[in-house]
Amino acid sequence: MRIELEKRAEHSQLMTVVSPLIAIGLTLVCGSILFISMGYNPVEALYAYFIEPLTTSWSIEELLVKAGPLVLIAVGLSVCFLSNSWNIGAEGQFTMGALAGSIIPVLFYDFTSPLALPLMVLMGILGGMAWASIPAFLKVRFGTNEILTSLMLVYIAQYILDFLVRGPWRDPEGFNFPESRIFDAAHVLPKIGEGRLHIGMIFAVVAVLVVWWMLSRTLKGFEIKVMGETPRAGRFAGFSGNGVVWFGFLVSGGLAGLAGMAEVSGSIEQLTPVISPGYGFTAIIVAFLGRLNPIGILFAGLLLGLSYIGGESAQVSLGLTDKVTRVFQGMLLFFVLACDTLILYKFKIVSNAKGVKEAANV
C-alpha cells in the first residue's frame, strides 16, 4: 500500500484565496509550539514579533524600508514564475545591481551632477538584468536547469562583492575596514521623513502597478500566462517560448538590480561585505504568499518585512536568536506550498495487493 498524489479535476477558487491565511495561521500555531519548547511565553513572543514593531513611527518606517526590496524583487519573480521559469538567483541579481549602481559613487565620486542618481538607477537595473541573462541564455541555448545556474550565480556575485570591498573598492580613508567610501549626498536616494525611509518604497509601489497592468491588461501578460500554463497551446498561438524566458528573467533581474541599488544608495549609503539579510530568497516566499499577483505581493512583502523587524525586536526584548526569524520564514513557505499542493492534488491510497485504487479526498 502506498500513497500517491492525483491532480484534481477542478480546484476550489475559494481555497486559492484563503490558503495564504491558512498558511499564516499554521505558521503562528507552529511558532507558538516552537516558543514553548524554547521556554518562552508564546503570547509574549508573538507580540514581540508581530505587534510591538507596529507601535512606534520609527519601527513602521523601518518596516517599509525592509518591505521595499522584498516587494520589488518578488514582483519581478512573479513574472518569471508565471512563465514557468524558476529564477532562484534574485539574491545574486540584487548584489550585482548594487555593485553596478555603485560604480559612480565609488569610482567617480566627483561626479555630483543631477544626472548621477538617474544614471545609478539605470546602471543598477542593467546590472541585475545582465546577471539574470546568464541563466536565461544557458536555458534557451543549452536547456540548462535555471534553478541550479541562477542559484550558483548568487555565490559568485557575493564573492565578487566581497573581493571588491576588501580590495580595489575599499575606502582608502576607512582605517582598513572592508567597506567602500561613504556615498556623497548627490548619490543618496532622497529620504521620506526623518528616518531611513527613502523613495525605494515608491519604486516598489510603481513596479507593483506597472506589472499588475502588464499582466492583466496587455497581450504580453496573456502570453506569459499561456506559456506558463500550457506551452503547447502557446506555441500554436504563435508565442515564443524562448522569448518569454528572456522576458521573465530580464524583468526579474532588472527589478532585483533596482532593489540592490536602492538598498546601498538609500539605506546603507556605502558598500559592505554583506548588503542583504537574504532579501532575494525571502522574496520567493513573498511571491508565493501573494499568489504571484502584484497587489497580493505588496501586502505579503509588508508581512515578511514585519518578520525581519519583529525578529530584531524579539532579540532585544526576549533575547531570541536571529535564526528564529529564518525558521518562521521557512515554516511560512512550507505551509504556503503545502496548501497549494492540496488545492491542486488529492491523496490516493493505492493497494498493491489487489491493484485497487481508493481515492481519499483531502
TADA-V857034 format. One record per residue. N is the residue number from 1. RES is the residue in one letter. PSI is psi in degrees with one decimal (none if undefined). D_LAST is the distance of its C-alpha to the last C-alpha in Angstrom with 1 decimal. Layout:
# TADA-V857034
n->N res->RES psi->PSI d_last->D_LAST
n->N res->RES psi->PSI d_last->D_LAST
This chain:
# TADA-V857034
n->1 res->M psi->135.1 d_last->17.8
n->2 res->R psi->163.5 d_last->15.7
n->3 res->I psi->130.0 d_last->12.3
n->4 res->E psi->162.0 d_last->12.1
n->5 res->L psi->129.5 d_last->10.5
n->6 res->E psi->134.9 d_last->11.0
n->7 res->K psi->135.7 d_last->11.9
n->8 res->R psi->145.4 d_last->10.6
n->9 res->A psi->-38.2 d_last->13.7
n->10 res->E psi->150.8 d_last->13.4
n->11 res->H psi->152.4 d_last->11.9
n->12 res->S psi->123.1 d_last->12.4
n->13 res->Q psi->-34.6 d_last->15.8
n->14 res->L psi->-44.0 d_last->15.4
n->15 res->M psi->-31.0 d_last->12.6
n->16 res->T psi->-38.1 d_last->14.9
n->17 res->V psi->-38.9 d_last->17.6
n->18 res->V psi->-24.1 d_last->16.0
n->19 res->S psi->-36.9 d_last->14.1
n->20 res->P psi->-36.6 d_last->17.5
n->21 res->L psi->-38.0 d_last->18.2
n->22 res->I psi->-42.7 d_last->15.0
n->23 res->A psi->-41.2 d_last->16.2
n->24 res->I psi->-43.5 d_last->19.6
n->25 res->G psi->-44.4 d_last->18.7
n->26 res->L psi->-35.6 d_last->16.9
n->27 res->T psi->-41.5 d_last->20.0
n->28 res->L psi->-40.1 d_last->22.3
n->29 res->V psi->-48.7 d_last->20.7
n->30 res->C psi->-34.3 d_last->21.0
n->31 res->G psi->-39.3 d_last->24.3
n->32 res->S psi->-43.1 d_last->25.5
n->33 res->I psi->-40.1 d_last->24.7
n->34 res->L psi->-45.7 d_last->26.6
n->35 res->F psi->-39.7 d_last->29.6
n->36 res->I psi->-42.0 d_last->29.7
n->37 res->S psi->-24.5 d_last->29.8
n->38 res->M psi->-3.4 d_last->32.7
n->39 res->G psi->18.9 d_last->34.6
n->40 res->Y psi->152.4 d_last->34.2
n->41 res->N psi->118.8 d_last->33.5
n->42 res->P psi->-32.7 d_last->30.1
n->43 res->V psi->-45.8 d_last->31.3
n->44 res->E psi->-40.2 d_last->34.5
n->45 res->A psi->-46.0 d_last->32.7
n->46 res->L psi->-34.9 d_last->30.2
n->47 res->Y psi->-43.5 d_last->33.2
n->48 res->A psi->-33.9 d_last->35.2
n->49 res->Y psi->-44.2 d_last->32.5
n->50 res->F psi->-11.8 d_last->31.4
n->51 res->I psi->-48.4 d_last->34.0
n->52 res->E psi->-39.5 d_last->37.4
n->53 res->P psi->-13.8 d_last->37.5
n->54 res->L psi->8.3 d_last->37.5
n->55 res->T psi->-8.4 d_last->40.5
n->56 res->T psi->151.2 d_last->43.3
n->57 res->S psi->-34.7 d_last->44.4
n->58 res->W psi->-45.6 d_last->44.9
n->59 res->S psi->-30.9 d_last->41.4
n->60 res->I psi->-40.1 d_last->40.0
n->61 res->E psi->-42.5 d_last->42.3
n->62 res->E psi->-34.7 d_last->41.0
n->63 res->L psi->-44.6 d_last->37.5
n->64 res->L psi->-34.2 d_last->38.5
n->65 res->V psi->-41.2 d_last->40.3
n->66 res->K psi->-37.0 d_last->37.2
n->67 res->A psi->-31.3 d_last->34.9
n->68 res->G psi->-58.5 d_last->37.4
n->69 res->P psi->-33.3 d_last->37.0
n->70 res->L psi->-44.3 d_last->33.2
n->71 res->V psi->-44.9 d_last->33.0
n->72 res->L psi->-48.6 d_last->35.6
n->73 res->I psi->-44.0 d_last->33.9
n->74 res->A psi->-35.7 d_last->30.3
n->75 res->V psi->-43.3 d_last->31.6
n->76 res->G psi->-41.1 d_last->33.2
n->77 res->L psi->-32.7 d_last->30.2
n->78 res->S psi->-37.6 d_last->28.1
n->79 res->V psi->-43.5 d_last->30.5
n->80 res->C psi->-47.8 d_last->30.3
n->81 res->F psi->-37.3 d_last->26.5
n->82 res->L psi->-28.8 d_last->26.2
n->83 res->S psi->7.0 d_last->28.7
n->84 res->N psi->30.4 d_last->26.6
n->85 res->S psi->131.1 d_last->29.3
n->86 res->W psi->86.7 d_last->28.2
n->87 res->N psi->101.9 d_last->31.0
n->88 res->I psi->0.3 d_last->30.4
n->89 res->G psi->28.4 d_last->34.1
n->90 res->A psi->-27.3 d_last->34.6
n->91 res->E psi->-39.6 d_last->36.1
n->92 res->G psi->-38.6 d_last->38.9
n->93 res->Q psi->-35.6 d_last->39.5
n->94 res->F psi->-47.0 d_last->39.7
n->95 res->T psi->-43.9 d_last->42.3
n->96 res->M psi->-32.1 d_last->44.3
n->97 res->G psi->-39.8 d_last->44.4
n->98 res->A psi->-41.7 d_last->45.8
n->99 res->L psi->-46.5 d_last->48.4
n->100 res->A psi->-40.7 d_last->49.5
n->101 res->G psi->-15.4 d_last->49.7
n->102 res->S psi->0.0 d_last->51.8
n->103 res->I psi->-44.8 d_last->54.5
n->104 res->I psi->-54.0 d_last->56.7
n->105 res->P psi->-20.1 d_last->56.6
n->106 res->V psi->-46.3 d_last->57.1
n->107 res->L psi->-30.7 d_last->59.5
n->108 res->F psi->51.0 d_last->61.1
n->109 res->Y psi->-16.8 d_last->61.1
n->110 res->D psi->-12.6 d_last->64.4
n->111 res->F psi->96.0 d_last->62.7
n->112 res->T psi->27.9 d_last->62.0
n->113 res->S psi->156.1 d_last->62.2
n->114 res->P psi->-17.9 d_last->59.9
n->115 res->L psi->-10.0 d_last->58.4
n->116 res->A psi->-50.2 d_last->57.2
n->117 res->L psi->-47.2 d_last->53.8
n->118 res->P psi->-37.6 d_last->52.9
n->119 res->L psi->-38.3 d_last->53.8
n->120 res->M psi->-41.5 d_last->51.6
n->121 res->V psi->-47.7 d_last->48.6
n->122 res->L psi->-43.0 d_last->49.3
n->123 res->M psi->-35.5 d_last->49.8
n->124 res->G psi->-44.9 d_last->46.6
n->125 res->I psi->-45.7 d_last->44.6
n->126 res->L psi->-36.0 d_last->46.4
n->127 res->G psi->-44.9 d_last->45.9
n->128 res->G psi->-40.6 d_last->42.2
n->129 res->M psi->-40.3 d_last->42.2
n->130 res->A psi->-42.1 d_last->44.5
n->131 res->W psi->-37.4 d_last->42.3
n->132 res->A psi->-24.3 d_last->39.2
n->133 res->S psi->-19.4 d_last->41.2
n->134 res->I psi->-55.5 d_last->41.4
n->135 res->P psi->-29.9 d_last->37.8
n->136 res->A psi->-46.2 d_last->37.9
n->137 res->F psi->-44.5 d_last->41.0
n->138 res->L psi->-35.5 d_last->39.8
n->139 res->K psi->-46.3 d_last->36.6
n->140 res->V psi->-41.5 d_last->38.5
n->141 res->R psi->-40.5 d_last->41.5
n->142 res->F psi->-2.7 d_last->40.2
n->143 res->G psi->24.2 d_last->36.4
n->144 res->T psi->144.3 d_last->36.0
n->145 res->N psi->116.9 d_last->32.6
n->146 res->E psi->-21.3 d_last->32.8
n->147 res->I psi->-46.6 d_last->30.5
n->148 res->L psi->-47.5 d_last->33.0
n->149 res->T psi->-44.0 d_last->36.1
n->150 res->S psi->-35.9 d_last->35.2
n->151 res->L psi->-43.0 d_last->34.1
n->152 res->M psi->-32.6 d_last->37.3
n->153 res->L psi->-19.7 d_last->39.4
n->154 res->V psi->-46.7 d_last->38.2
n->155 res->Y psi->-33.4 d_last->40.2
n->156 res->I psi->-44.9 d_last->43.2
n->157 res->A psi->-40.7 d_last->43.3
n->158 res->Q psi->-36.2 d_last->43.2
n->159 res->Y psi->-35.8 d_last->46.0
n->160 res->I psi->-45.2 d_last->48.1
n->161 res->L psi->-47.4 d_last->47.7
n->162 res->D psi->-41.7 d_last->48.8
n->163 res->F psi->-44.2 d_last->51.7
n->164 res->L psi->-43.5 d_last->53.0
n->165 res->V psi->-18.2 d_last->53.0
n->166 res->R psi->-10.4 d_last->54.6
n->167 res->G psi->-109.6 d_last->57.0
n->168 res->P psi->-24.8 d_last->58.5
n->169 res->W psi->6.1 d_last->56.7
n->170 res->R psi->140.9 d_last->57.4
n->171 res->D psi->118.5 d_last->59.5
n->172 res->P psi->-18.4 d_last->63.1
n->173 res->E psi->20.7 d_last->63.7
n->174 res->G psi->20.3 d_last->60.5
n->175 res->F psi->35.5 d_last->62.1
n->176 res->N psi->13.8 d_last->60.3
n->177 res->F psi->145.3 d_last->56.8
n->178 res->P psi->79.0 d_last->54.1
n->179 res->E psi->156.0 d_last->53.7
n->180 res->S psi->175.3 d_last->55.2
n->181 res->R psi->151.9 d_last->57.7
n->182 res->I psi->136.2 d_last->56.5
n->183 res->F psi->142.3 d_last->56.0
n->184 res->D psi->155.7 d_last->58.8
n->185 res->A psi->-29.2 d_last->58.1
n->186 res->A psi->-12.9 d_last->58.4
n->187 res->H psi->13.6 d_last->55.4
n->188 res->V psi->133.4 d_last->53.1
n->189 res->L psi->140.7 d_last->50.6
n->190 res->P psi->141.3 d_last->51.7
n->191 res->K psi->154.6 d_last->50.3
n->192 res->I psi->109.8 d_last->48.7
n->193 res->G psi->-161.9 d_last->50.1
n->194 res->E psi->-3.3 d_last->51.7
n->195 res->G psi->-146.7 d_last->48.9
n->196 res->R psi->-4.6 d_last->47.2
n->197 res->L psi->132.4 d_last->45.3
n->198 res->H psi->-178.5 d_last->46.4
n->199 res->I psi->3.6 d_last->45.9
n->200 res->G psi->-33.0 d_last->43.1
n->201 res->M psi->-33.1 d_last->40.7
n->202 res->I psi->-39.4 d_last->42.4
n->203 res->F psi->-43.0 d_last->41.8
n->204 res->A psi->-43.9 d_last->38.1
n->205 res->V psi->-41.6 d_last->38.0
n->206 res->V psi->-42.1 d_last->40.0
n->207 res->A psi->-40.3 d_last->37.8
n->208 res->V psi->-48.4 d_last->34.7
n->209 res->L psi->-42.4 d_last->36.6
n->210 res->V psi->-46.3 d_last->38.0
n->211 res->V psi->-38.5 d_last->34.8
n->212 res->W psi->-45.7 d_last->33.0
n->213 res->W psi->-43.0 d_last->35.8
n->214 res->M psi->-43.8 d_last->35.9
n->215 res->L psi->-32.4 d_last->32.2
n->216 res->S psi->-14.1 d_last->32.1
n->217 res->R psi->-1.6 d_last->35.7
n->218 res->T psi->162.0 d_last->37.1
n->219 res->L psi->-35.7 d_last->37.1
n->220 res->K psi->-40.9 d_last->36.5
n->221 res->G psi->-41.1 d_last->33.2
n->222 res->F psi->-41.8 d_last->32.1
n->223 res->E psi->-44.0 d_last->33.2
n->224 res->I psi->-46.2 d_last->31.2
n->225 res->K psi->-41.4 d_last->27.9
n->226 res->V psi->-45.6 d_last->28.7
n->227 res->M psi->-27.0 d_last->29.7
n->228 res->G psi->-37.2 d_last->26.7
n->229 res->E psi->-44.4 d_last->24.2
n->230 res->T psi->81.4 d_last->26.3
n->231 res->P psi->-35.6 d_last->29.4
n->232 res->R psi->-44.2 d_last->30.7
n->233 res->A psi->-36.8 d_last->30.9
n->234 res->G psi->-39.0 d_last->32.5
n->235 res->R psi->-37.1 d_last->35.1
n->236 res->F psi->-31.4 d_last->35.9
n->237 res->A psi->-4.2 d_last->36.4
n->238 res->G psi->9.8 d_last->38.9
n->239 res->F psi->150.2 d_last->37.0
n->240 res->S psi->118.1 d_last->37.8
n->241 res->G psi->-43.8 d_last->35.1
n->242 res->N psi->-37.5 d_last->37.5
n->243 res->G psi->-37.8 d_last->38.7
n->244 res->V psi->-37.6 d_last->35.2
n->245 res->V psi->-47.9 d_last->34.8
n->246 res->W psi->-44.7 d_last->38.2
n->247 res->F psi->-46.1 d_last->37.5
n->248 res->G psi->-45.1 d_last->34.3
n->249 res->F psi->-40.3 d_last->35.9
n->250 res->L psi->-39.4 d_last->39.1
n->251 res->V psi->-48.1 d_last->37.5
n->252 res->S psi->-39.9 d_last->35.2
n->253 res->G psi->-39.9 d_last->38.2
n->254 res->G psi->-43.2 d_last->40.6
n->255 res->L psi->-35.6 d_last->38.6
n->256 res->A psi->-40.8 d_last->37.9
n->257 res->G psi->-39.6 d_last->41.6
n->258 res->L psi->-40.9 d_last->42.5
n->259 res->A psi->-39.7 d_last->40.4
n->260 res->G psi->-44.4 d_last->42.2
n->261 res->M psi->-42.1 d_last->45.6
n->262 res->A psi->-34.5 d_last->44.8
n->263 res->E psi->-46.3 d_last->43.8
n->264 res->V psi->-29.4 d_last->47.0
n->265 res->S psi->-28.9 d_last->49.2
n->266 res->G psi->-39.4 d_last->47.7
n->267 res->S psi->-45.6 d_last->46.3
n->268 res->I psi->-38.2 d_last->48.0
n->269 res->E psi->23.5 d_last->51.2
n->270 res->Q psi->172.1 d_last->51.8
n->271 res->L psi->137.2 d_last->50.2
n->272 res->T psi->167.3 d_last->49.1
n->273 res->P psi->-28.3 d_last->47.5
n->274 res->V psi->116.8 d_last->44.1
n->275 res->I psi->-2.2 d_last->43.4
n->276 res->S psi->136.6 d_last->39.6
n->277 res->P psi->12.2 d_last->37.3
n->278 res->G psi->30.8 d_last->34.6
n->279 res->Y psi->-40.9 d_last->34.2
n->280 res->G psi->-35.0 d_last->33.3
n->281 res->F psi->-40.7 d_last->30.3
n->282 res->T psi->-31.2 d_last->29.1
n->283 res->A psi->-24.4 d_last->29.4
n->284 res->I psi->-43.2 d_last->26.5
n->285 res->I psi->-43.1 d_last->24.3
n->286 res->V psi->-43.9 d_last->26.1
n->287 res->A psi->-44.9 d_last->25.5
n->288 res->F psi->-35.9 d_last->21.7
n->289 res->L psi->-33.5 d_last->21.4
n->290 res->G psi->10.1 d_last->23.6
n->291 res->R psi->28.8 d_last->21.3
n->292 res->L psi->23.3 d_last->24.4
n->293 res->N psi->124.7 d_last->26.2
n->294 res->P psi->-38.5 d_last->29.6
n->295 res->I psi->-44.0 d_last->29.6
n->296 res->G psi->-35.4 d_last->26.3
n->297 res->I psi->-35.3 d_last->27.8
n->298 res->L psi->-45.9 d_last->30.8
n->299 res->F psi->-37.2 d_last->28.9
n->300 res->A psi->-36.2 d_last->26.7
n->301 res->G psi->-38.3 d_last->30.0
n->302 res->L psi->-39.5 d_last->31.4
n->303 res->L psi->-46.1 d_last->28.6
n->304 res->L psi->-32.4 d_last->28.9
n->305 res->G psi->-37.6 d_last->32.7
n->306 res->L psi->-33.7 d_last->32.3
n->307 res->S psi->-34.7 d_last->30.7
n->308 res->Y psi->-50.2 d_last->33.9
n->309 res->I psi->-40.9 d_last->36.3
n->310 res->G psi->-37.7 d_last->34.4
n->311 res->G psi->-42.0 d_last->34.6
n->312 res->E psi->-39.2 d_last->38.3
n->313 res->S psi->-41.8 d_last->38.7
n->314 res->A psi->-31.0 d_last->36.9
n->315 res->Q psi->-39.0 d_last->39.2
n->316 res->V psi->-47.8 d_last->42.2
n->317 res->S psi->-31.3 d_last->41.2
n->318 res->L psi->-11.3 d_last->39.2
n->319 res->G psi->23.1 d_last->40.3
n->320 res->L psi->151.1 d_last->36.9
n->321 res->T psi->152.8 d_last->36.8
n->322 res->D psi->-13.8 d_last->35.9
n->323 res->K psi->-24.1 d_last->33.3
n->324 res->V psi->-34.0 d_last->31.0
n->325 res->T psi->-41.9 d_last->30.7
n->326 res->R psi->-38.5 d_last->29.4
n->327 res->V psi->-43.9 d_last->26.8
n->328 res->F psi->-48.4 d_last->25.6
n->329 res->Q psi->-38.7 d_last->25.5
n->330 res->G psi->-42.1 d_last->23.7
n->331 res->M psi->-39.9 d_last->21.0
n->332 res->L psi->-44.9 d_last->20.6
n->333 res->L psi->-42.3 d_last->20.3
n->334 res->F psi->-47.2 d_last->17.7
n->335 res->F psi->-33.3 d_last->15.4
n->336 res->V psi->-47.0 d_last->16.2
n->337 res->L psi->-36.0 d_last->15.4
n->338 res->A psi->-42.7 d_last->12.2
n->339 res->C psi->-41.9 d_last->11.0
n->340 res->D psi->-40.2 d_last->12.6
n->341 res->T psi->-43.3 d_last->10.9
n->342 res->L psi->-20.6 d_last->7.3
n->343 res->I psi->-38.9 d_last->9.1
n->344 res->L psi->-23.7 d_last->10.8
n->345 res->Y psi->162.4 d_last->8.7
n->346 res->K psi->154.7 d_last->5.8
n->347 res->F psi->143.5 d_last->6.5
n->348 res->K psi->132.9 d_last->9.3
n->349 res->I psi->118.9 d_last->11.5
n->350 res->V psi->121.4 d_last->15.0
n->351 res->S psi->114.0 d_last->17.9
n->352 res->N psi->-30.6 d_last->21.1
n->353 res->A psi->-45.8 d_last->23.4
n->354 res->K psi->-12.0 d_last->22.8
n->355 res->G psi->21.4 d_last->21.3
n->356 res->V psi->136.4 d_last->18.7
n->357 res->K psi->126.3 d_last->15.2
n->358 res->E psi->119.4 d_last->12.5
n->359 res->A psi->130.3 d_last->9.3
n->360 res->A psi->98.8 d_last->6.3
n->361 res->N psi->124.8 d_last->3.8
n->362 res->V psi->none d_last->0.0
